[in-house]
Amino acid sequence: MEDPSKIVREHTFGTWRKQKGWEPINIVKADGVYFYDSAGKKYLDFSSQLVNVNLGYGNNHVIKEIEHQLENLQYISPAFATETRAKAASSLLQVMPRNLTKFFFSTSGTEANEGAIKISRLVKKPSYKVVARYRAYHGSTLASMSLTGDYRRWFTEPNTMQGVVRIPEPYCYRCPLNLKYPDCGIACATYLDYVIKNEGNVASVIIEPITGTNGVVVPPKEYLPIIRKITSENNVILITDEVMTGWGRTGEWFAVNNWNVEPDILTTAKGASASYLPIGITAVNKEIAEFFEDNIFAHGHTFEAHPVTLAAIPAVIEEYKRLDLLSHVKAMGQYLGDRLKELKERHKSIGDVRGMGLFWAIELIKDSKKTPFGTYEDKYEGKSTPVDVLTKRLMNDGIYVFGGPSWLVISPPLIISKEDIDIGIEKIDETLNSLDKQFT
Ligand SMILES: Cc1ncc(COP(=O)(O)O)c(C=O)c1O
């Protein structure tokens, strides 16, 4: 066969980039927390790909359950019931926040959010506005892209969905309101009340409990409870986007559990199947579920509730439990966090280290004024930043880490061991010396 990298490069799209300069590495196999290219080179997956390969590669139980379903019933219209669908729903009831009792199954995080927005607008009609944040990613189709606050939305403008209103985010390292925690009184959260009352017609608020691709921003402990209180008082639906933060990533089944918050709608994907198959889930509370008893649930896809994808959900939950991954994540998360904080002591180019569980970012700066190495504008223009050079260098050294304009996201598969964390940290440690040299 002609070089697969060449065919892939010429006949398929590399996403969120100019096609020129794309040289995709041909990956042939993977096992545990490692994947391998066609030359036999081994890479430690230090980001779980896109923060989604939560169980690592080659989990036999999940593979067997999927194979079994494929042999039994590979597809049936979503209008029918199947045992698999019942089992997926029952197993979700064991792990989701207790108030969420009904599920819509799709095939991606983007679709899970599209569903959530449509549901919130149907329930709250004629209210239609959705409050979102700047430092946010919710997906790549019309509604989810319009809610996305980062540079990826700019490409779509002006053809975005109407009715999106923004509030600032709890990004304490660079507070958008120029305030300091805790004297700020969590103004970024309390301001939501003002926005909802003055906008009028607000149907819902969508928030990543911990901002993901935009730099793993962990909010102060008061933040999410305040947002919950304000949305309840104003009778507005709270949607938490747990596409990245769900499924043990933070040491809890879902990140909202860290603050004892129950959203009205929770969206998730990625870790729901540990990415053995594409899955999206929109989970809603009883009140929303009951609304649709006498109102049409005006939504659906051909691949909605696909039996083979649903077979992965209970299998994955069984594995999370069998491997006691929530406890493992808490222990490994503490270790990883401590090791990253040690790096900060040694490298002046590290401005901030933040995270929870196995979900961390190091934010990189090029001077004492916290100037970033790259910006959203650079990304929008397709410019390569020093952080891109750094991640490329790490790949050469056998460590896969995904980066933003001026940060690295360190989020290994939840099964990672201390020894493998050490391997990743040591390589990052060495590689950061090159950025330190650019620090002024
Ligand atoms: C918080 C969040 N929401 C939504 C999405 C979109 O999910 P998908 O890429 O599966 O469509 C992502 C993807 O990274 C995400 O991180």
PDBQT file of the ligand as one rigid body, heavy atoms in Angstrom, charges set to zero:
ROOT
HETATM    1  C1  LIG A 501     -16.370  20.726  26.889  1.00  0.00    +0.000 C 
HETATM    2  C2  LIG A 501     -16.584  20.192  25.515  1.00  0.00    +0.000 A 
HETATM    3  N1  LIG A 501     -17.805  20.237  24.986  1.00  0.00    +0.000 NA
HETATM    4  C3  LIG A 501     -18.058  19.753  23.755  1.00  0.00    +0.000 A 
HETATM    5  C4  LIG A 501     -17.055  19.208  22.982  1.00  0.00    +0.000 A 
HETATM    6  C5  LIG A 501     -17.356  18.676  21.624  1.00  0.00    +0.000 C 
HETATM    7  O1  LIG A 501     -17.313  17.282  21.643  1.00  0.00    +0.000 OA
HETATM    8  P1  LIG A 501     -17.085  16.448  20.298  1.00  0.00    +0.000 P 
HETATM    9  O2  LIG A 501     -15.721  16.791  19.817  1.00  0.00    +0.000 OA
HETATM   10  O3  LIG A 501     -17.265  15.024  20.715  1.00  0.00    +0.000 OA
HETATM   11  O4  LIG A 501     -18.126  16.865  19.342  1.00  0.00    +0.000 OA
HETATM   12  C6  LIG A 501     -15.761  19.142  23.500  1.00  0.00    +0.000 A 
HETATM   13  C7  LIG A 501     -14.660  18.571  22.708  1.00  0.00    +0.000 C 
HETATM   14  O5  LIG A 501     -13.520  18.598  23.047  1.00  0.00    +0.000 OA
HETATM   15  C8  LIG A 501     -15.520  19.656  24.793  1.00  0.00    +0.000 A 
HETATM   16  O6  LIG A 501     -14.292  19.631  25.338  1.00  0.00    +0.000 OA
ENDROOT
TORSDOF 0
